[in-house]
Amino acid sequence: MTQTIHREELSRKRIRDANSIGLGLDARKIEALVEYLAQMLGWSRTYHLTAIRDPEAMRVQHLVDSLSVIPALARRIQQDSTDSNNLPGPEQAARIMDVGSGGGLPGVVLAIAQPGWQIRCVDAVEKKTAFVRQMAGVLGLPNLSASHARVENIEPAECDIVISRAFASIADFAALAGRHVRVGGTLAAMKGRQPDDEIAAVLASGEWRLDVVQALEVPGLDAQRCMAFLSRA
């Protein structure tokens, strides 16, 4: 059955979601998030961007989940900037790589909500990076780009944060994508329950240290979510 979205209702829920997370999103950003979900739903009828096709489930499991990381990322960016003697601003600029981004989660959501952040989505599936490029144009996001490539084959990108949502184990994530983290930067792995075994495995390499595992509050999601922040040992 073809699913459709009710834009006014979804916009109201977007505002409520953002307020619950502590984000002040203006009307333009809310409209862009609604349009992104509509575009993802439309593309998914032809291309397998996501296994979730119900608009309400997509709102919670994709959009709200991706929005939930922004406060923690913003604090981390400000902390890393302060540690490197750069003066933090109200919306600190940052270079962020989203590895295994798929249809742009969380990368497109980050680019919409934080226009001062430069977001690069990387995925090995061409139709998914084509969709992200389409979103950069449709949504008017000059801070968003996409690379169709395996992350281990890209030249080191000197990013402030390299993030993944459902890419691999933390050890594999660090091995393949860690070289894109600048000196003093952060590797951020979005996970469900706290992945103690994965953390132990990456720490055993001796190349990374665990800074913190941040619990994430995802309104409407009946499941545990967290993000592990790591830096070079």
TORMI-961393 format. One record per residue (C-alpha): x, y, z. Coordinates in nm, 4 decimals, always signed. Example, Ala and Ser with C-alpha at 12.3 -4.5 7.8 and 13.67 -1.06 7.14 Angstrom:
BEGIN
<r><xx>+1.2300</xx><yy>-0.4500</yy><zz>+0.7800</zz></r>
<r><xx>+1.3670</xx><yy>-0.1060</yy><zz>+0.7140</zz></r>
//
This chain:
BEGIN
<r><xx>+0.0000</xx><yy>+0.0000</yy><zz>+0.0000</zz></r>
<r><xx>+0.1286</xx><yy>+0.3462</yy><zz>-0.0946</zz></r>
<r><xx>+0.2086</xx><yy>+0.5527</yy><zz>+0.2125</zz></r>
<r><xx>+0.1609</xx><yy>+0.9297</yy><zz>+0.2192</zz></r>
<r><xx>+0.2542</xx><yy>+1.1958</yy><zz>+0.4714</zz></r>
<r><xx>+0.0373</xx><yy>+1.4654</yy><zz>+0.6270</zz></r>
<r><xx>+0.2691</xx><yy>+1.7642</yy><zz>+0.6217</zz></r>
<r><xx>+0.0931</xx><yy>+1.9880</yy><zz>+0.8757</zz></r>
<r><xx>+0.0674</xx><yy>+1.7105</yy><zz>+1.1304</zz></r>
<r><xx>+0.4267</xx><yy>+1.6050</yy><zz>+1.0688</zz></r>
<r><xx>+0.5459</xx><yy>+1.9652</yy><zz>+1.1077</zz></r>
<r><xx>+0.3722</xx><yy>+1.9906</yy><zz>+1.4462</zz></r>
<r><xx>+0.5382</xx><yy>+1.6674</yy><zz>+1.5569</zz></r>
<r><xx>+0.8762</xx><yy>+1.7919</yy><zz>+1.4287</zz></r>
<r><xx>+0.8458</xx><yy>+2.1045</yy><zz>+1.6442</zz></r>
<r><xx>+0.7496</xx><yy>+1.8929</yy><zz>+1.9456</zz></r>
<r><xx>+1.0396</xx><yy>+1.6513</yy><zz>+1.8797</zz></r>
<r><xx>+1.2915</xx><yy>+1.9350</yy><zz>+1.8485</zz></r>
<r><xx>+1.1697</xx><yy>+2.1005</yy><zz>+2.1676</zz></r>
<r><xx>+1.1909</xx><yy>+1.7683</yy><zz>+2.3556</zz></r>
<r><xx>+1.5530</xx><yy>+1.7284</yy><zz>+2.2483</zz></r>
<r><xx>+1.6377</xx><yy>+2.0896</yy><zz>+2.3280</zz></r>
<r><xx>+1.6774</xx><yy>+2.2135</yy><zz>+1.9712</zz></r>
<r><xx>+1.5337</xx><yy>+2.5407</yy><zz>+1.8504</zz></r>
<r><xx>+1.4549</xx><yy>+2.4727</yy><zz>+1.4853</zz></r>
<r><xx>+1.3009</xx><yy>+2.7521</yy><zz>+1.2802</zz></r>
<r><xx>+1.0179</xx><yy>+2.7057</yy><zz>+1.0298</zz></r>
<r><xx>+1.2549</xx><yy>+2.6659</yy><zz>+0.7343</zz></r>
<r><xx>+1.4412</xx><yy>+2.3822</yy><zz>+0.9024</zz></r>
<r><xx>+1.1186</xx><yy>+2.2103</yy><zz>+1.0048</zz></r>
<r><xx>+0.9911</xx><yy>+2.2369</yy><zz>+0.6467</zz></r>
<r><xx>+1.3185</xx><yy>+2.0933</yy><zz>+0.5148</zz></r>
<r><xx>+1.2962</xx><yy>+1.7943</yy><zz>+0.7511</zz></r>
<r><xx>+0.9394</xx><yy>+1.7250</yy><zz>+0.6387</zz></r>
<r><xx>+1.0406</xx><yy>+1.7497</yy><zz>+0.2731</zz></r>
<r><xx>+1.3367</xx><yy>+1.5188</yy><zz>+0.3330</zz></r>
<r><xx>+1.1088</xx><yy>+1.2533</yy><zz>+0.4792</zz></r>
<r><xx>+0.8678</xx><yy>+1.2944</yy><zz>+0.1858</zz></r>
<r><xx>+1.1525</xx><yy>+1.2591</yy><zz>-0.0634</zz></r>
<r><xx>+1.2891</xx><yy>+0.9518</yy><zz>+0.1137</zz></r>
<r><xx>+0.9454</xx><yy>+0.7936</yy><zz>+0.1106</zz></r>
<r><xx>+0.9064</xx><yy>+0.8658</yy><zz>-0.2591</zz></r>
<r><xx>+1.2496</xx><yy>+0.7388</yy><zz>-0.3593</zz></r>
<r><xx>+1.2059</xx><yy>+0.4260</yy><zz>-0.1499</zz></r>
<r><xx>+0.9183</xx><yy>+0.3177</yy><zz>-0.3734</zz></r>
<r><xx>+1.1782</xx><yy>+0.2612</yy><zz>-0.6467</zz></r>
<r><xx>+1.5110</xx><yy>+0.2396</yy><zz>-0.4646</zz></r>
<r><xx>+1.5751</xx><yy>+0.0542</yy><zz>-0.1394</zz></r>
<r><xx>+1.6857</xx><yy>+0.3504</yy><zz>+0.0697</zz></r>
<r><xx>+1.5284</xx><yy>+0.2153</yy><zz>+0.3882</zz></r>
<r><xx>+1.3400</xx><yy>-0.0918</yy><zz>+0.4978</zz></r>
<r><xx>+1.1016</xx><yy>+0.1307</yy><zz>+0.6957</zz></r>
<r><xx>+0.8167</xx><yy>+0.2626</yy><zz>+0.4799</zz></r>
<r><xx>+0.5650</xx><yy>+0.3864</yy><zz>+0.7383</zz></r>
<r><xx>+0.5927</xx><yy>+0.7680</yy><zz>+0.7683</zz></r>
<r><xx>+0.5394</xx><yy>+0.7701</yy><zz>+1.1447</zz></r>
<r><xx>+0.8024</xx><yy>+0.5007</yy><zz>+1.2003</zz></r>
<r><xx>+1.0399</xx><yy>+0.6882</yy><zz>+0.9681</zz></r>
<r><xx>+0.9843</xx><yy>+1.0065</yy><zz>+1.1675</zz></r>
<r><xx>+1.0844</xx><yy>+0.8433</yy><zz>+1.4947</zz></r>
<r><xx>+1.3422</xx><yy>+0.5849</yy><zz>+1.3893</zz></r>
<r><xx>+1.5165</xx><yy>+0.8016</yy><zz>+1.1301</zz></r>
<r><xx>+1.4566</xx><yy>+1.1725</yy><zz>+1.1853</zz></r>
<r><xx>+1.4173</xx><yy>+1.1926</yy><zz>+1.5631</zz></r>
<r><xx>+1.6974</xx><yy>+0.9407</yy><zz>+1.6133</zz></r>
<r><xx>+1.9294</xx><yy>+1.1533</yy><zz>+1.3991</zz></r>
<r><xx>+1.8255</xx><yy>+1.4802</yy><zz>+1.5669</zz></r>
<r><xx>+1.8946</xx><yy>+1.3307</yy><zz>+1.9098</zz></r>
<r><xx>+2.2715</xx><yy>+1.3317</yy><zz>+1.8544</zz></r>
<r><xx>+2.2998</xx><yy>+1.7043</yy><zz>+1.7802</zz></r>
<r><xx>+2.3272</xx><yy>+1.8417</yy><zz>+2.1374</zz></r>
<r><xx>+2.6018</xx><yy>+1.5905</yy><zz>+2.2228</zz></r>
<r><xx>+2.7871</xx><yy>+1.6597</yy><zz>+1.8967</zz></r>
<r><xx>+2.7654</xx><yy>+2.0359</yy><zz>+1.9502</zz></r>
<r><xx>+2.9109</xx><yy>+2.0035</yy><zz>+2.3003</zz></r>
<r><xx>+3.1890</xx><yy>+1.7823</yy><zz>+2.1682</zz></r>
<r><xx>+3.2755</xx><yy>+2.0234</yy><zz>+1.8874</zz></r>
<r><xx>+3.2909</xx><yy>+2.3117</yy><zz>+2.1317</zz></r>
<r><xx>+3.5054</xx><yy>+2.1083</yy><zz>+2.3715</zz></r>
<r><xx>+3.7493</xx><yy>+2.0013</yy><zz>+2.0992</zz></r>
<r><xx>+3.7703</xx><yy>+2.3596</yy><zz>+1.9728</zz></r>
<r><xx>+3.8423</xx><yy>+2.4917</yy><zz>+2.3210</zz></r>
<r><xx>+4.1055</xx><yy>+2.2239</yy><zz>+2.3812</zz></r>
<r><xx>+4.2836</xx><yy>+2.3282</yy><zz>+2.0606</zz></r>
<r><xx>+4.2739</xx><yy>+2.6979</yy><zz>+2.1637</zz></r>
<r><xx>+4.0155</xx><yy>+2.7998</yy><zz>+1.9024</zz></r>
<r><xx>+3.7409</xx><yy>+3.0297</yy><zz>+2.0225</zz></r>
<r><xx>+3.4025</xx><yy>+2.8533</yy><zz>+2.0125</zz></r>
<r><xx>+3.1072</xx><yy>+3.0382</yy><zz>+1.8579</zz></r>
<r><xx>+2.7331</xx><yy>+3.0048</yy><zz>+1.9147</zz></r>
<r><xx>+2.7131</xx><yy>+2.7611</yy><zz>+1.6223</zz></r>
<r><xx>+3.0661</xx><yy>+2.6229</yy><zz>+1.6024</zz></r>
<r><xx>+3.1805</xx><yy>+2.5366</yy><zz>+1.2505</zz></r>
<r><xx>+3.2882</xx><yy>+2.1761</yy><zz>+1.2017</zz></r>
<r><xx>+3.3798</xx><yy>+1.9249</yy><zz>+0.9329</zz></r>
<r><xx>+3.1807</xx><yy>+1.6042</yy><zz>+0.9814</zz></r>
<r><xx>+3.1933</xx><yy>+1.2804</yy><zz>+0.7822</zz></r>
<r><xx>+2.8963</xx><yy>+1.0435</yy><zz>+0.7994</zz></r>
<r><xx>+3.0226</xx><yy>+0.6949</yy><zz>+0.7137</zz></r>
<r><xx>+2.7837</xx><yy>+0.4370</yy><zz>+0.5708</zz></r>
<r><xx>+2.5314</xx><yy>+0.7186</yy><zz>+0.5445</zz></r>
<r><xx>+2.2802</xx><yy>+0.5326</yy><zz>+0.3277</zz></r>
<r><xx>+2.0068</xx><yy>+0.7793</yy><zz>+0.2394</zz></r>
<r><xx>+2.1679</xx><yy>+1.0457</yy><zz>+0.4575</zz></r>
<r><xx>+2.1153</xx><yy>+0.9385</yy><zz>+0.8170</zz></r>
<r><xx>+2.2225</xx><yy>+1.1212</yy><zz>+1.0189</zz></r>
<r><xx>+2.4133</xx><yy>+1.3369</yy><zz>+0.7678</zz></r>
<r><xx>+2.1252</xx><yy>+1.5103</yy><zz>+0.5888</zz></r>
<r><xx>+1.9478</xx><yy>+1.5776</yy><zz>+0.9195</zz></r>
<r><xx>+2.2665</xx><yy>+1.7299</yy><zz>+1.0626</zz></r>
<r><xx>+2.3103</xx><yy>+1.9491</yy><zz>+0.7542</zz></r>
<r><xx>+1.9527</xx><yy>+2.0781</yy><zz>+0.7830</zz></r>
<r><xx>+1.9660</xx><yy>+2.1493</yy><zz>+1.1551</zz></r>
<r><xx>+2.3208</xx><yy>+2.2890</yy><zz>+1.1667</zz></r>
<r><xx>+2.4008</xx><yy>+2.4934</yy><zz>+0.8519</zz></r>
<r><xx>+2.7383</xx><yy>+2.5920</yy><zz>+0.9988</zz></r>
<r><xx>+2.8558</xx><yy>+2.2308</yy><zz>+0.9893</zz></r>
<r><xx>+3.0078</xx><yy>+2.0954</yy><zz>+0.6674</zz></r>
<r><xx>+2.8648</xx><yy>+1.7449</yy><zz>+0.6224</zz></r>
<r><xx>+3.0084</xx><yy>+1.4814</yy><zz>+0.3883</zz></r>
<r><xx>+2.8070</xx><yy>+1.1605</yy><zz>+0.3491</zz></r>
<r><xx>+3.0012</xx><yy>+0.8537</yy><zz>+0.2334</zz></r>
<r><xx>+2.8434</xx><yy>+0.5321</yy><zz>+0.1091</zz></r>
<r><xx>+2.9449</xx><yy>+0.2492</yy><zz>-0.1230</zz></r>
<r><xx>+2.5988</xx><yy>+0.2313</yy><zz>-0.2870</zz></r>
<r><xx>+2.5698</xx><yy>+0.4820</yy><zz>-0.5720</zz></r>
<r><xx>+2.1902</xx><yy>+0.5238</yy><zz>-0.5676</zz></r>
<r><xx>+2.2095</xx><yy>+0.6272</yy><zz>-0.2025</zz></r>
<r><xx>+2.4739</xx><yy>+0.8941</yy><zz>-0.2588</zz></r>
<r><xx>+2.2750</xx><yy>+1.0116</yy><zz>-0.5632</zz></r>
<r><xx>+1.9782</xx><yy>+1.0626</yy><zz>-0.3323</zz></r>
<r><xx>+2.1884</xx><yy>+1.2637</yy><zz>-0.0864</zz></r>
<r><xx>+2.3150</xx><yy>+1.4861</yy><zz>-0.3692</zz></r>
<r><xx>+1.9565</xx><yy>+1.5337</yy><zz>-0.4811</zz></r>
<r><xx>+1.8645</xx><yy>+1.6401</yy><zz>-0.1281</zz></r>
<r><xx>+2.1474</xx><yy>+1.8949</yy><zz>-0.1215</zz></r>
<r><xx>+1.9880</xx><yy>+2.0585</yy><zz>-0.4259</zz></r>
<r><xx>+1.6196</xx><yy>+2.0183</yy><zz>-0.3403</zz></r>
<r><xx>+1.6637</xx><yy>+2.1398</yy><zz>+0.0168</zz></r>
<r><xx>+1.9177</xx><yy>+2.4115</yy><zz>-0.0643</zz></r>
<r><xx>+2.1997</xx><yy>+2.2730</yy><zz>+0.1505</zz></r>
<r><xx>+2.5377</xx><yy>+2.4059</yy><zz>+0.0324</zz></r>
<r><xx>+2.6953</xx><yy>+2.2489</yy><zz>+0.3418</zz></r>
<r><xx>+2.6046</xx><yy>+1.8947</yy><zz>+0.2297</zz></r>
<r><xx>+2.8010</xx><yy>+1.6719</yy><zz>-0.0091</zz></r>
<r><xx>+2.8129</xx><yy>+1.3002</yy><zz>-0.0863</zz></r>
<r><xx>+3.0891</xx><yy>+1.0631</yy><zz>-0.1966</zz></r>
<r><xx>+3.0212</xx><yy>+0.7315</yy><zz>-0.3668</zz></r>
<r><xx>+3.3188</xx><yy>+0.5337</yy><zz>-0.2368</zz></r>
<r><xx>+3.4457</xx><yy>+0.2904</yy><zz>+0.0199</zz></r>
<r><xx>+3.5607</xx><yy>+0.4994</yy><zz>+0.3121</zz></r>
<r><xx>+3.8968</xx><yy>+0.3229</yy><zz>+0.3325</zz></r>
<r><xx>+3.9762</xx><yy>+0.4337</yy><zz>-0.0244</zz></r>
<r><xx>+3.9218</xx><yy>+0.8060</yy><zz>+0.0317</zz></r>
<r><xx>+4.2130</xx><yy>+1.0392</yy><zz>+0.0951</zz></r>
<r><xx>+4.2337</xx><yy>+1.1395</yy><zz>+0.4639</zz></r>
<r><xx>+3.9781</xx><yy>+1.4151</yy><zz>+0.5160</zz></r>
<r><xx>+4.0933</xx><yy>+1.5831</yy><zz>+0.8409</zz></r>
<r><xx>+3.7447</xx><yy>+1.5853</yy><zz>+0.9939</zz></r>
<r><xx>+3.6521</xx><yy>+1.7167</yy><zz>+1.3360</zz></r>
<r><xx>+3.4045</xx><yy>+1.4306</yy><zz>+1.3808</zz></r>
<r><xx>+3.3578</xx><yy>+1.1050</yy><zz>+1.1921</zz></r>
<r><xx>+3.0223</xx><yy>+0.9505</yy><zz>+1.2760</zz></r>
<r><xx>+2.8399</xx><yy>+0.6295</yy><zz>+1.1890</zz></r>
<r><xx>+2.4869</xx><yy>+0.5193</yy><zz>+1.2642</zz></r>
<r><xx>+2.4743</xx><yy>+0.1577</yy><zz>+1.1508</zz></r>
<r><xx>+2.8019</xx><yy>+0.1026</yy><zz>+0.9699</zz></r>
<r><xx>+2.9961</xx><yy>-0.1711</yy><zz>+1.1497</zz></r>
<r><xx>+3.1382</xx><yy>-0.2737</yy><zz>+1.4844</zz></r>
<r><xx>+3.3263</xx><yy>+0.0062</yy><zz>+1.6569</zz></r>
<r><xx>+3.6580</xx><yy>-0.1702</yy><zz>+1.5974</zz></r>
<r><xx>+3.5893</xx><yy>-0.2008</yy><zz>+1.2231</zz></r>
<r><xx>+3.4613</xx><yy>+0.1560</yy><zz>+1.2126</zz></r>
<r><xx>+3.7821</xx><yy>+0.2806</yy><zz>+1.3730</zz></r>
<r><xx>+4.0041</xx><yy>+0.0670</yy><zz>+1.1482</zz></r>
<r><xx>+3.8361</xx><yy>+0.1789</yy><zz>+0.8260</zz></r>
<r><xx>+3.7351</xx><yy>+0.5367</yy><zz>+0.8994</zz></r>
<r><xx>+3.9580</xx><yy>+0.6477</yy><zz>+1.1859</zz></r>
<r><xx>+4.2230</xx><yy>+0.7938</yy><zz>+0.9553</zz></r>
<r><xx>+3.9748</xx><yy>+1.0662</yy><zz>+0.8573</zz></r>
<r><xx>+3.9710</xx><yy>+1.2038</yy><zz>+1.2142</zz></r>
<r><xx>+4.1996</xx><yy>+1.5030</yy><zz>+1.2527</zz></r>
<r><xx>+4.4443</xx><yy>+1.5278</yy><zz>+1.5411</zz></r>
<r><xx>+4.2323</xx><yy>+1.6229</yy><zz>+1.8407</zz></r>
<r><xx>+3.9126</xx><yy>+1.5131</yy><zz>+1.6631</zz></r>
<r><xx>+3.6502</xx><yy>+1.2566</yy><zz>+1.7549</zz></r>
<r><xx>+3.5160</xx><yy>+0.9218</yy><zz>+1.6370</zz></r>
<r><xx>+3.1436</xx><yy>+0.8953</yy><zz>+1.7209</zz></r>
<r><xx>+2.9580</xx><yy>+0.5630</yy><zz>+1.6981</zz></r>
<r><xx>+2.5787</xx><yy>+0.5614</yy><zz>+1.7334</zz></r>
<r><xx>+2.4580</xx><yy>+0.2401</yy><zz>+1.8958</zz></r>
<r><xx>+2.1633</xx><yy>+0.0839</yy><zz>+2.0752</zz></r>
<r><xx>+2.2522</xx><yy>-0.0611</yy><zz>+2.4123</zz></r>
<r><xx>+2.5956</xx><yy>+0.0270</yy><zz>+2.5461</zz></r>
<r><xx>+2.8263</xx><yy>-0.1953</yy><zz>+2.3361</zz></r>
<r><xx>+3.0739</xx><yy>-0.3053</yy><zz>+2.6027</zz></r>
<r><xx>+3.2223</xx><yy>-0.5896</yy><zz>+2.3949</zz></r>
<r><xx>+3.2738</xx><yy>-0.3614</yy><zz>+2.0941</zz></r>
<r><xx>+3.4345</xx><yy>-0.0973</yy><zz>+2.3136</zz></r>
<r><xx>+3.6687</xx><yy>-0.3546</yy><zz>+2.4693</zz></r>
<r><xx>+3.7717</xx><yy>-0.4721</yy><zz>+2.1221</zz></r>
<r><xx>+3.8593</xx><yy>-0.1253</yy><zz>+1.9922</zz></r>
<r><xx>+4.0463</xx><yy>-0.0322</yy><zz>+2.3118</zz></r>
<r><xx>+4.2509</xx><yy>-0.3514</yy><zz>+2.2807</zz></r>
<r><xx>+4.4075</xx><yy>-0.2097</yy><zz>+1.9633</zz></r>
<r><xx>+4.5800</xx><yy>+0.0550</yy><zz>+2.1727</zz></r>
<r><xx>+4.5075</xx><yy>+0.3204</yy><zz>+1.9103</zz></r>
<r><xx>+4.1901</xx><yy>+0.4672</yy><zz>+2.0589</zz></r>
<r><xx>+4.0624</xx><yy>+0.5654</yy><zz>+2.4012</zz></r>
<r><xx>+3.7029</xx><yy>+0.5878</yy><zz>+2.5140</zz></r>
<r><xx>+3.6083</xx><yy>+0.9370</yy><zz>+2.6280</zz></r>
<r><xx>+3.2429</xx><yy>+0.8829</yy><zz>+2.7125</zz></r>
<r><xx>+2.9343</xx><yy>+0.6819</yy><zz>+2.6235</zz></r>
<r><xx>+2.6516</xx><yy>+0.9336</yy><zz>+2.5974</zz></r>
<r><xx>+2.2953</xx><yy>+0.8107</yy><zz>+2.6486</zz></r>
<r><xx>+2.0580</xx><yy>+0.9518</yy><zz>+2.3858</zz></r>
<r><xx>+1.6974</xx><yy>+1.0451</yy><zz>+2.4528</zz></r>
<r><xx>+1.4882</xx><yy>+0.9705</yy><zz>+2.1433</zz></r>
<r><xx>+1.1274</xx><yy>+1.0830</yy><zz>+2.1988</zz></r>
<r><xx>+0.8811</xx><yy>+0.8164</yy><zz>+2.0860</zz></r>
<r><xx>+1.1392</xx><yy>+0.5383</yy><zz>+2.0542</zz></r>
<r><xx>+1.0952</xx><yy>+0.2482</yy><zz>+2.2933</zz></r>
<r><xx>+1.4565</xx><yy>+0.1350</yy><zz>+2.2787</zz></r>
<r><xx>+1.7925</xx><yy>+0.2272</yy><zz>+2.4246</zz></r>
<r><xx>+2.0214</xx><yy>+0.4502</yy><zz>+2.2202</zz></r>
<r><xx>+2.3693</xx><yy>+0.5790</yy><zz>+2.2947</zz></r>
<r><xx>+2.6746</xx><yy>+0.7255</yy><zz>+2.1263</zz></r>
<r><xx>+3.0341</xx><yy>+0.6321</yy><zz>+2.2043</zz></r>
<r><xx>+3.2924</xx><yy>+0.9114</yy><zz>+2.1681</zz></r>
<r><xx>+3.6500</xx><yy>+0.8014</yy><zz>+2.1094</zz></r>
<r><xx>+3.9749</xx><yy>+0.9872</yy><zz>+2.0477</zz></r>
<r><xx>+4.3271</xx><yy>+0.8801</yy><zz>+1.9584</zz></r>
<r><xx>+4.5216</xx><yy>+0.7239</yy><zz>+2.2442</zz></r>
//
